[in-house]
Amino acid sequence: MAGVEGRVIAVTGAGNGLGRQYSLVLAAAGAKVVVNDLGGARDGSGSGSAAADAVVAEIKDAGGEAVANYDSVATEEGGKAVVGSALDAFGRIDGIVSNAGILRDKAFHKMTADDWNAVQQVHLYGGFHVLHAAWPHFREQGHGRIVVATSTSGIYGNFGQANYGAAKGGLIGLINTLAIEGRKYNVLANAIAPMAATRMTEDIAPPEMLAKLTPDHVAPVVGYLLADECTETGSVLVAGGGQVHRVRQFQSKGVAFAEVPTIEQVGDRWAEIVDLDGAVPGSNPVG
């Protein structure tokens, strides 16, 4: 077996945009796909089955295998149901693409607790719920592939997206740990920050830029991260418009104080502390 052929992969938020393209590319490569989509609006309101059904029909019309799932990943029951759909239809689960998301963009001083909670529940909690349901199966079978959808907003920040950026940054922390815990079980976990024109980005970037950022440039990268031969884990990839690169954190040489410093002594050596000349990739000093 090579690539994703014969593997069972669940894609959340797969009714439109990137999730739809991931599903189509995976199915074309021989994967059996669970197409999950709540069928709601961009802000998370509403629900329906038409979006997921349309993608499943498209896959089947092309000779592929797929089933639809309409559960919300924002609940523990919904996350379990997504994995349950894979087990019921195909008898196993080999990979998860945690892609479902909503937007509630507002400047931080205008953001409500509901705006914050709704975005965390779908992106960050949604990732947890689905991955936690799949995790025992990955460990038991000695194989699992995880791709979470992060964002440059989570890596670098973006005005009006404190809720979204926090959730997307949290997903990076999640895959960093899952990569460590999953390594001896052949469970790989990576994050992708897509740059693509979808209904999530249609009003936050110029049309001429979006015209160059189609989802089909991102899907093959996700496909590779789910492939049997992939060995990458714990990495964050940015992909879009034909360009793919990896981002990671670095640590400066820093300063070692012989004794507990004063506030003033920290200030006196601040330029050395933050100087990135000679920086090296960061690592967990207690892990």
C-alpha positions, 0 to 999 in steps of 0.5 A: 500500500502506498500513498493514501490508497485504501486508507480511511480518512475523515475530513471535517468541514468538508462541504466547501472550499478547502475541505471539499478539495481535500476530500476530492483529492484523497478520494481520487488517490484511493482513500475512503473518505468521511465527508463531515460538514454541519452545513452551517453558515460561515459564522457557525449558524444553521445546519444542513446536509446538502453540502456534505451530500454534494461532495459525496456524490461528486466522489462517487460519480468519479468512482471513489468511496465516501460517506457523509457525516453531518455532526458538529465537531464542537461537541464530544458526541459529534467528534465521536460520531465522525469517527463512528461514521468511518468505523461503521462504513469502512471498519477502521479510521486511518487519518483525520483532517481537522479542517472545520472552522467558523469566523467571528471576526471583531476587534478585541474591544468589541469581541464578546464572550460568545464570539470567543467561545464559538470559535474555540469550540469549533476550531480548537475543541473540535480538533480535540473531540475528533482526534481524541475519538480516533486516537485509541484506534491509531495507537492500537493499529500502529498507524495514524495520520493527523493534519490540523488546519492552523493559520498564519493568524495563529502563527503571526496574529491578525487584526480582528482575529484574537479568537481565531488566532488563539484557536489556531495557535492552540492547534499547533500546541496540540500537534506538537504534543501529539507528535511526541506521544504518537511517535512510537505508534507511527502516529504522525501529527502536522499542521497546515496553514492554507492560503486559499480563496474560500468563503472564509477569506472572500472578504478579507483579501483583495480579489486579485490575490484570491484569484491566485490562491485556489484550494487545489494548490493546498490539497496535495500537501495535505495528501502527502502528510496523510500518506503512508510514506510520510515521516514528517511529524510535529511540523507546521507548513504554510501552503498556497499559490504554488508555494509551500514552506515550513515555519518553526520557532527559534531560540536566541543564544540568550543571557545566563545570569549568574545570580538573580538579576534586578529589573534594571540588569534585565533591561541592561542586557535586553538587546542580547536576550532578544538578539536572534543572531546565531539562533537555533531551533527551539526545543522543550528544555523539560521534555 
